[in-house]
Amino acid sequence: MSYADVALKKAKGDDQVQRVGAQQNAEALLKNAQVNCQRMKIEAEKSANVMVKESEAKLKVSESQAGSMIARAEAEAEGAEALAEKRRYELEWARLDVMKKIAQNGRKFITGDAGEAILNDLVPDRS
């Protein structure tokens, strides 16, 4: 074997080693990229799931608050109706008390719109 043959064999061997090394590097880079992609995908899915759960929790809280507001409004409406009836009752009694005082003190002479309004209150409608 000549020096050229040895150098050729060595060059072919080095070429083969370089190809295998390059193949291994390419496979390692590919594997590393796949692992990174998988990790990012898992983290993105985890983040999305957390966001979904938080949104569901906020929805339940909002529904609960809305129900509470509706219940409070209904209670206030019922209370307002009851208070309105009570106010009408008290106002009627106050009106009757004023009429009683007017009637107790003997004859009065009231003219004009005020007199007409008092007479209208004292005399029921003839309709």
Backbone torsions as a table, in degrees:
resi	resn	phi	psi	omega
1	MET	NA	137.2	-178.1
2	SER	-93.2	169.5	179.5
3	TYR	-61.0	-36.6	-179.8
4	ALA	-66.2	-39.3	179.2
5	ASP	-66.0	-41.4	179.7
6	VAL	-65.3	-43.7	-179.7
7	ALA	-64.2	-38.3	178.1
8	LEU	-65.0	-45.4	178.7
9	LYS	-62.5	-42.3	-179.8
10	LYS	-64.7	-40.4	179.6
11	ALA	-64.8	-41.3	177.8
12	LYS	-64.4	-40.9	177.7
13	GLY	-64.1	-44.5	177.7
14	ASP	-62.8	-39.0	178.0
15	ASP	-62.0	-44.0	179.5
16	GLN	-63.7	-42.0	178.8
17	VAL	-64.1	-42.8	179.2
18	GLN	-63.5	-40.1	178.7
19	ARG	-64.4	-44.6	179.5
20	VAL	-64.5	-43.5	178.3
21	GLY	-61.9	-43.0	179.3
22	ALA	-65.0	-40.5	178.1
23	GLN	-62.5	-43.6	179.6
24	GLN	-65.1	-41.5	177.5
25	ASN	-62.9	-42.5	179.4
26	ALA	-63.5	-42.9	178.6
27	GLU	-65.2	-39.1	179.1
28	ALA	-66.0	-43.1	177.8
29	LEU	-62.7	-42.9	179.0
30	LEU	-62.7	-45.8	180.0
31	LYS	-63.5	-43.0	178.8
32	ASN	-62.0	-42.4	178.5
33	ALA	-64.1	-41.2	178.6
34	GLN	-63.8	-41.9	179.4
35	VAL	-64.3	-44.2	178.4
36	ASN	-62.5	-42.6	178.3
37	CYS	-62.6	-43.6	179.2
38	GLN	-62.6	-42.5	179.2
39	ARG	-63.1	-45.8	178.7
40	MET	-63.4	-37.8	178.9
41	LYS	-64.4	-44.1	179.9
42	ILE	-63.6	-43.5	179.5
43	GLU	-65.5	-38.4	178.1
44	ALA	-65.3	-42.6	178.1
45	GLU	-64.2	-41.9	178.6
46	LYS	-62.1	-45.2	179.3
47	SER	-62.6	-41.8	178.6
48	ALA	-63.8	-42.4	179.0
49	ASN	-63.4	-40.4	178.4
50	VAL	-63.3	-43.5	179.4
51	MET	-62.7	-39.9	178.5
52	VAL	-63.5	-46.0	-179.7
53	LYS	-63.5	-42.2	178.0
54	GLU	-62.6	-41.8	179.4
55	SER	-64.6	-41.0	178.2
56	GLU	-63.5	-40.5	179.0
57	ALA	-65.4	-42.8	178.4
58	LYS	-63.7	-37.4	177.7
59	LEU	-63.1	-44.3	179.1
60	LYS	-63.8	-41.2	178.3
61	VAL	-62.7	-44.0	-179.7
62	SER	-63.7	-41.8	178.1
63	GLU	-63.2	-41.0	179.4
64	SER	-64.5	-44.5	178.9
65	GLN	-64.2	-39.6	178.8
66	ALA	-63.8	-43.0	177.5
67	GLY	-61.2	-41.2	178.6
68	SER	-63.8	-43.4	179.9
69	MET	-64.1	-39.8	179.1
70	ILE	-65.0	-44.9	179.9
71	ALA	-62.5	-42.6	179.4
72	ARG	-63.7	-43.0	-179.8
73	ALA	-64.5	-40.9	178.3
74	GLU	-63.9	-42.0	178.9
75	ALA	-64.2	-41.4	178.6
76	GLU	-65.5	-38.3	178.9
77	ALA	-64.8	-44.1	178.0
78	GLU	-63.6	-42.0	178.0
79	GLY	-64.0	-38.9	-179.9
80	ALA	-64.9	-40.7	178.3
81	GLU	-63.9	-43.7	179.2
82	ALA	-65.0	-41.6	178.9
83	LEU	-67.2	-36.0	178.7
84	ALA	-63.4	-43.3	177.6
85	GLU	-62.8	-42.0	178.6
86	LYS	-63.3	-42.5	178.8
87	ARG	-63.2	-41.3	177.6
88	ARG	-61.5	-42.1	179.3
89	TYR	-61.9	-48.5	-179.5
90	GLU	-65.1	-38.5	178.9
91	LEU	-65.1	-41.0	178.2
92	GLU	-63.7	-42.0	178.2
93	TRP	-65.3	-38.2	177.5
94	ALA	-65.5	-40.7	177.9
95	ARG	-62.7	-44.4	179.4
96	LEU	-65.1	-35.6	177.8
97	ASP	-64.3	-41.2	177.3
98	VAL	-63.4	-43.8	179.0
99	MET	-62.0	-39.5	178.8
100	LYS	-62.2	-43.6	179.9
101	LYS	-65.7	-38.5	177.5
102	ILE	-64.3	-43.7	-178.5
103	ALA	-69.6	-29.0	-177.4
104	GLN	-71.3	-34.1	-170.9
105	ASN	-87.9	22.2	176.0
106	GLY	82.0	-159.4	-174.3
107	ARG	-75.4	142.2	177.0
108	LYS	-127.0	149.9	175.5
109	PHE	-121.9	103.3	-178.7
110	ILE	-123.6	128.4	-177.9
111	THR	-119.0	174.8	175.7
112	GLY	80.8	-160.0	-177.2
113	ASP	-64.1	-38.2	-179.3
114	ALA	-63.9	-43.8	178.9
115	GLY	-64.1	-42.2	179.4
116	GLU	-64.0	-39.9	179.0
117	ALA	-64.0	-40.8	179.8
118	ILE	-66.7	-42.9	178.0
119	LEU	-62.6	-39.9	178.1
120	ASN	-62.7	-36.1	177.5
121	ASP	-70.9	-34.6	-177.4
122	LEU	-78.4	-35.6	-177.1
123	VAL	-101.7	123.5	178.9
124	PRO	-65.4	158.0	178.9
125	ASP	-60.7	141.7	-180.0
126	ARG	-97.7	15.4	-177.4
127	SER	-72.0	NA	NA
